[in-house]
Amino acid sequence: MLHVAVLRSPHAHAVLKAIDTTSARNQPSVVAVLHGRDLDGVLGSIPPPVMGPGRPVDALRIPTHPVLATDRVCYTGQPLAIVAAESLALAQDAVEHIEIEYEVRLPVVEPLDAEAAPVIHPELGSNVALHVHEQGGDPEAAFAQADHVIRQRYNVPRLAPAPLETRGVVADYQPQTDQLTVWNSTQAPHRIRVHLSELLNRPEDAIRVIAPDVGGSFGIKDCMFPEDVLIPYLALRLGRPVKWIESRREHLLAYHGRGQEFDIEAAVKRDGSILGIRAEIVADMGAYMLRTTPFPAFNACRRLTGPYHIPAVQIDMRGVLTNKPPTGAYRGTGGPESAFCMERTLDLIARDLGLDPAEVRRRNFIPQDAFPYRTVTGVAYDPGQYDQTLTRMLECLDYPHWRAEAERRQPYEPRIGVGLATCLKSSGASGDHRHEQARVQIESTGEVTIDTGISPHGQGSETAFAQLAADALGIEPAHIRVRHSDTTLVPFGEGTSASRGLIVGGSAVYTALQAARQQLAQIAAHELACPVEDIDFQDANVLNRRQPDATISYTHLTNLAHSRGALVFGGSYTLPENPFTFGAHGVVVEVDPETAAITILRYVGVHDCGHIINPKLVEGQIHGGIVQGIGQALTEDMVYSPEGQLLNGSLLDYAMPRAPAMPAFTLDTVTTQSPTNPLGAKGIGSVATVPAPVAVANAVLDALSGLGIRHLDMPLTPDKIWRALCDARGETV
């Protein structure tokens, strides 16, 4: 096994004048050293994003990410060269001997400055890489009729996905069989195989990609990165196994989520009804585009209206290039960004008009009789019980009690704040992501193998799919095996993202299981001399439900069926429309005006997430989503210097939430079956991450509102709150 270390740019923006790898090549046990110019004409750039027909844009300029930089570097941490050696320590030592001459250029760091700044990629002609304009209804008339207009700027900072397991790639080439095997911590092994086939100029069937159990992703592992192709390339070239595991600092330098600025105006009536909104969005896309880079900004633009009936909308979104790492999908992919702005605006409406924040939301909800509903920007919503879900959340929160407690508090006591947020989260994305396949094979012994194109990374898909099979065939989950994430064993699949695991992948599994059940039921009906519709599968037996004593064992049936041919059933499913999960979160916080310390006293989340297969899996996903949302609200932010240097590039400085600081969560669900899929399910993987940050922020700012503090952007650190308190009191910081 050879081990790889990567040389990364120490500069955010620089021209590469010269590179000398002679000394590095001469270091002990070094087998190979490669830099960008060694790969000219050998490896192309990382495959660019594709905006399908479901994502219309007004302008798209794509700066593709080179595998290794050749003539310039555009962000701190960009890969420049790689060293393969007999050990990781020796490879890391050799990297230090690579000599590079830079001509440092002034970086573009602030996205709001990008349009007027020198163009980062001259061949594109502009730092505006993406432009989307959305309009529906009559915004001019809406603002002309308004009793009041709310205006506010919001900044949603960059965040690190920070999964437990960083990225990693191991590759092994066997010349005897001409087979390249790649182990990759990815959400989409089949897509990685397609891209490797293109970049390495090899047939797909000569490449096997395996994604073992992946320790989290949150979006980052849905992209392809330089190391994903460099490690297989080295294995082919050197004829030896090659390994690279990303360090935590490399992870924090490589890719971020979020990073958007919003300017919003809302035209409202005196009763809080929203007549229309106007918004300008500037999204920080970084220096290059990876596969998912455009999608968060596009989603934030299309879904800004959330669960509310807003008759007039005008949104202009510009995705700009900066000298920072690429952004892309991160749990929620545009949902938390747009929800933060919309839900903060609703609280400001309530504050300015002297209304209750819960009633402002209720007044603007899409009416129950309006479903299926289409927004003025063309997004279709399946049914949901918004009012009932909000009501249930307020009951669980004990909303009147905490409102009264906030009023009762004396000026010298810690202040109480109550924050609410309601949201929608789409599932299933568009294009190929709406389609998935599955295969079910039943042995003569009755053992079941399910092959799925879903590639899970912590959601519990194997458990849910085994439950589907157990329910369909009346057997214990222990007799069911679920295989995934191996392009040889399971030669199909779109992987996992956009909360598509159950609604698309599960529906494909369900379709195959129903075909298996139907064939077995027909054989059983012949054996039991009854109509096929009277056959039932229960407790490892197959019976006539009208005559329960008439039964045969499940294993006898499968053995009998095998005598007539193999039991292999294919299933596929294409999602016709995206289901939308609704969430209502409520938070109570206590803010100490002396220390600016925040304590979360109560947290309630209620979700209308369709038919639930496994309540514990849903609970786990919601817990994780809330915690990530709390981190976004209170502690997390990628901090850059004016020179484009990341200032908190380790977990000593990038402050993620920790378990002891988390409150207990009170959770509940409301069920509205979705008509978009046979399971009636809605995606749950990201929904809690959408309202959680703004629910916490609304609670903190509610506690501070009596002191004249109107708005603060996340993260709401004690330092930021303390400075705002000093300013409100007229004190010098």
Secondary structure, 3 states (H helix, E strand, C coil): CEEEEEEECCCCCEEEEEEECHHHHCCCCEEEEEEHHHHCCCCCCCCCCCCCCCCCCCEECCCECCCCCCCEECCCCCEEEEEEECCHHHHHHHHCCCEEEEEECCCCCCHHHHHHCCCCCHHHCCCEEEEEEEEECCHHHHHHCCCEEEEEEEEEEEECCCCCCCCEEEEEEECCCCEEEEEECCCCHHHHHHHHHHHHCCCHHHEEEECCCCCCCCCHHHCCCHHHHHHHHHHHHHCCCEEEECCHHHHHHHCEEEEEEEEEEEEECCCCCEEEEEEEEEEECCCCECCCCCHHHHHHHHCCCCCECCCCEEEEEEEECCCCCCECCCCCCCHHHHHHHHHHHHHHHHHHHCCCHHHHHHHHECCHHHCCEECCCCCEECCCCHHHHHHHHHHHHCHHHHHHHHHHCCCCCCEEEEEEEEEEEECCCCHHHHEEEEEEEECCCCCEEEEECCCCCCCCHHHHHHHHHHHHHCCCHHHEEEECCECCCCCCCCCCCCCCHHHHHHHHHHHHHHHHHHHHHHHHHHHHCCCHHHEEEECCEEEECCEEEEEEEHHHHHHHHHCCCCEEEEEEEECCCCCEEEEEEEEEEEECCCCCCEEEEEEEEEEECECCCCHHHHHHHHHHHHHHHHHHHHCCCCCECCCCCECCCCCCCCCCCCHHHCCCEEEEEECCCCCCCCCCECCCCCHHHCCHHHHHHHHHHHHHHHHCCCCCCCCCCHHHHHHHHHHHHCCCC
